[in-house]
Amino acid sequence: MIHLTNREKQVLHYISIEMSNVQIAKELNISKSTIDKYRRNLLWKFDSKNSVGVIRKAYEQGILPMSDMPQKKETTT
C-alpha cells in the first residue's frame, strides 16, 4: 500500500476532479510550485508517467474510493 500524507491525498482528490495546479493552489492557499512538487511526488510514489496513471492506480488500490469517482458529463448533440 502506498503511504500518502494528508496533503498528498487532498492534491490527489483535486487532480481526480480535473483541477489544474493553479486551481488546486488557490483552493489550498499554497503556491503553484508547491502543488508541482506534490504532483511530482505522486507520480514517483505511484510509479506513473502521468496523472491518468496516478488516478487509475489510486482507484485500483482503494486510495480514492469509487464513490468519489467523477461521473462523465452528459453531452447533447
N, C-alpha and C positions, 0 to 999 in steps of 0.2 A: 504494500500500500504506500502510496506517495504521501509524504507529510507536507502539508501546506500551512503557512501561517494564516491567521485570520484575515490579514490584509490581502494576501495572495488569493484567498477564497473570494473576497469581495471583488477583486480585479477580475478573476476568472468568471464570476457571475456576470459582471458588466460586459465582458468580452462575449459571453454566450448570448447576450441580448443585442449584440451588434453595435455596441457603443464604441466610438473612436477613443484613442488615447486622450485626446483633448477633452472630450466629453467626460471620460472617467476622471481625469484630473480635476475638472471643475466640480464634479459630484462629490469627490473625496477631499476636496480642498487641499490638494498637493500638486506638485509640479508635473508637467508632462514628462520631463526626463525621469522622474521617479516612476511613473507608470511604464515608461520604456524599459526601465530596469526590471520591474515586476514581470513584464511580458517576456523579457529575455530569460528570467529565472524560470518562468512557467514552461517555456519552450525546452529548456535544459532538463527540468525535473520530469517532464513528460516524454522526453526524448523525441520531440516532434520538430518537423521542419517549418510548420506554420500554425496559425491559430486554429484552423479547422482540425488539425491533428490533436491539439491540446484539448479542445472541446469534446471531440469524439472519445478520446481516452478518459476524460473526466466523467462522461456519462457511463462508459463501459465499466469503470471502477466504482461507480456509485458516489463519486465526489460531488457531482452535480446530479441531484435527483431528477428522474424522468418527469416528475410533476412540474419541474421548473423549465422544462424544455420549451423554447418559444414555438408557438404554433405558426404554421405557414399562413400568411395573409391571403385571403381570397382575392382573386383578380377578376375584373369584369372585362368582357370583350365586346 
